[in-house]
Amino acid sequence: MELKKQEINRLPVGSRHECRAVVFSVPRVSERTVTAELLLTDGSHAHQLVHAVFVGDTMARSLTEGNGLCLSAVMQPAFLPSAADGTAPSSVYPYVLRSKDIHLVTFLYPGQWQRAAVDFDSFQPAERLRYHLLCLRRHLLRELRQSGLHADAYDLGAAMMLGVRQQVSAPVRRQYADAGVSHLLALSGMHLSVIYLLVTLLFGRYRRSMVAEVLVVAVMWFYAMLTGLGPSVLRAVMLVSVSAVIRLAGRRPVTLNSLSFVALIQLLWQPLSLFDVSFQLSYLAVASILIAYPPLYGMLSDRFVCLRQLNMDAPSSPLHHRLLRLLVGMVLLSTVAQIGVAPLSIHYFASFPLFFVVSNLVMVPLAIVMLYALFLILLFSVCPMAAILQTVPVWVFLQLQAFQSAFLTWFAPLGGIGRLHLSVAQTWLCYLFLALTAALFCRLFPKKHTF
């Protein structure tokens, strides 16, 4: 379907450039356009990333990451001046592009591009590394598709394991958001913690040695680069690296100081990441957990110990104790994280999930098992001799995906309030109130972990 005439009239115009490029992201296909990030390999803008929009071209729907292109394109800077004064950006989106190191925007119509061979000689070392990682991710996606997963299960698996969310349908994303579990579709600390646990288990009792820590951190960075180094993934892998160094020094690994240090390094590297919504939500969620979780957990621990002392004859077992501790920990974790990001989520998305505790109690354990299943699917695909074993994790993933889909179909319509609004000033006031409340709790209930 072609764009409307008034939309075409608003497209930027300028001088045309003949150049070669490589598709450096998974293309996002919509009804009328296909968008992708391109790396220019020659010309006056060589080695720069471009946000390309393919307009009204069905051939662009077959593009995949790593494809080489020959372009005849009009390049425009990512910062487009507003009509008011000619200097201010027209929206926040140009800042988001700049946070991804994308400085140019182009619109491509049929006849303005064609497939071409990739010119490896023009790549810089970092670009060559990223290209090979893109090819590896494309291979893993192909193995995942050929494992026997149907379309919806493949889209979910690609998002959860490899960070490819472009193919997840808008209704599915809306269901996850309404249920308060949209973080499961975005690679974050939870996903990296599963990979971290799998890697550390390989070292057995030597997992706390310096060699094991270095190798684990190296694997985490490789996985983060493979998935595209999004803001939340970069935050998580940098926090893992800093925690490993602090742990080897015999100190407490994850604190607000280490989180602040990681945020400072990330902002020095990519200053405009501050305008990225995922960056803001990721750090707010982790900071909320570090600030509010310990005193709340300690308060409940004191209440639990008092109840046990009042009822010494009540039957109890270590299993009941561990299950109760796990349940309380999950409820507190999801509650604290959701409250911490609530004002910002309402400001950006104008909605708030009411029953996020229930949805997280159901969805998070299922998502962890699904991540293990995806890991086994990709692991068994590497070895042809183990291909028959792949059917087991495929079956597990399909069953859990079907249950998740049915649960979200029933639960999502019940779980959200829409049409909310918070201005920037109101959002800051909400966080001022949360900060004062957190300070009061930290003073009244010292950090305890005896529950």
PyMOL commands that set and color helices and strands:
alter all, ss='L'
color gray80, all
select helices_A, chain A and resi 5-9+58-62+93-99+120-122+125-145+151-162+170-179+182-184+189-201+204-206+210-226+231-248+256-269+271-275+277-310+318-349+356-382+384-414+424-444
alter helices_A, ss='H'
color red, helices_A
select strands_A, chain A and resi 16-23+28-29+33-40+49-55+68-74+76-77+102-108+113-116+352-353+416-417
alter strands_A, ss='S'
color yellow, strands_A
deselect
rebuild
show_as cartoon
